[in-house]
Amino acid sequence: MKFAVDEEELRALERALESAYGPARVERMTELAWHLRQRDSARALELIAGAGQRLLEVPDSQAPGALAVPPDLARALTARLALAACEIATLQCRLDDARAELDRARAHLMPTQDADAEGDAWLAEAALAKATGERARELIAHEQALRFFTGGRDAQREGIARGRALCEYLLSADAAQVQAAMNGLRDWPDGGPAGEFMRLSLEAFSLALREPARATALFAQCAPLALDMGLLQPYCILLVNAGNGCLELGDLEGAAAYLEAAASQARRTGWPMLIGICLTHVGGVLRRLGRLQDSEQMLNAALAALRSTPPGVKTAMACNDLALTLAELGRYLEAIEVMDEAIRVFREYRSYGNLALSLVKQVRALAQVRDGERALAIADEAGALIERHDFRSLAVDLGEALALVHRRCRLAPPPSITAPSAEIHFAEEALSRGSSVAGWKPTPALLATTAQAWAEADDMAQAYRYARQAHAAQQHDEAFKTMNPQAVLRLLACGQAQQAEPQPQAAPAAAVPAAPRRTLTAKEAEVLDLLTRSYTNKEIARIMGVSAETVKWHLKGLYGKLEAGSRRQAVMRARTLGMLAA
């Protein structure tokens, strides 16, 4: 039995089940349940229950096609069904049930009938340990799974086991270790699409904080491979990372499309952790677009979804994003407190990429409250992590944060600098490092800070040069936030759909205001245009050649999508979203 199959193989299994009877039918039910464990958890659980019931039945020897599953095969099928149930329970955060199913699987292992079940049990244990936050146990389970499958017994499983083990290893590896691991990808086992998906995703994750543009292309490339193999959790996570990369590259439509697809798929699974991850990243994008209230509400919804999961890195990531939004809202002391907790978790789990990112953001927040001494201490820790792990894009952010610290706190400049001021030194360093990162663009804030610093140093030529760049960047940034209002509506719809369609295993979502569910129809857009000109319903009906009742129907749809309760509010909301011409 393969670890994962593509859609064509899955259809063949379904056809085989239709014509099977007796012991063969139980085998086909077990195999289909195994391959549906991520594709369709509800259906998989139905098959698990049905196959388990048949294994308990006492056959009638007089009945044609009587069920008579040999004892060893029955044990092996029981183990495989329990492994599928364990994985589903883990994804649904029913962790006590997952532990019980894993114990049941191990009690029924029958290597002569299912040679791979023991290794799959180690993979299931690693996933369960990750969900419960037992880092040491997780790493041991990954090591055991890799040891079991190494040696050519199953190239697909070896690729999966090696990929998962390496992914966890890369979280805490330094730059040299990452490079050595990436060099090892040349000898990757030929595990078909599943193995290729793992190899590409590893390469993408290793580049995420080093070469964002290349990493984004790789995330987008390997996500469809994961989907075709029925591996929905990695599929959604890859889409989220592709969406974040698109955002950094200025592609709002691409970012919205990837994140909407990830959130939609996560919502269908009903898995709380996956829902929380997707909503966390949507909240981060909304912050980047300047929609701070929407961002805060989306991140609170993410934390509500994660409430049924054990505290860990995913919850810390949501807290970290919430802290960044609070900082943008000017609530710096709240932000610092929330970020401190996220940083503590990242340290505990040795999630060094997230830790370095959070430390840099904390430096900025501390600068705003003029706590320069603590900001510099945290900057030193962040700088050491960035250098050790070669987080090039974060080195740019750290330089910008240090420029802000010296501007806000008026600290004594480091003795080694030669620039007119510490602020200029760190700002220019950030700009220089950023120019070496593919796809990077300086922020308006960094350029404006640099211009002001040069003006204070009485070098007006430099000041005017950076001021012009800051103005151009600001115009681009404002255009970026409003150039595609439909993409913004799609992002808002992620939270609305989650509120409207709660899943049975998910924790209740935090209150999220009604958000647009889909883009405007052509008729709704025409009605909106006429509303801006203050036409009455009768006049709109006459212009459009429809009845007044039809106009009311379009208005109702328009109000729902724009979160509006009146004509005036609909127009104001549309203007805020950039849906109207000047």
Helices and strands as residue ranges (DSSP letters): H 7-19, H 23-35, H 41-56, H 71-91, H 95-107, H 117-132, H 135-149, H 155-172, H 175-183, G 184-187, H 192-207, H 212-228, H 232-248, H 252-269, H 272-288, H 292-305, G 306-308, H 313-328, H 332-349, H 352-368, H 372-389, H 392-409, H 422-434, H 444-456, H 460-482, H 485-500, H 522-531, H 537-544, H 548-561, H 567-576
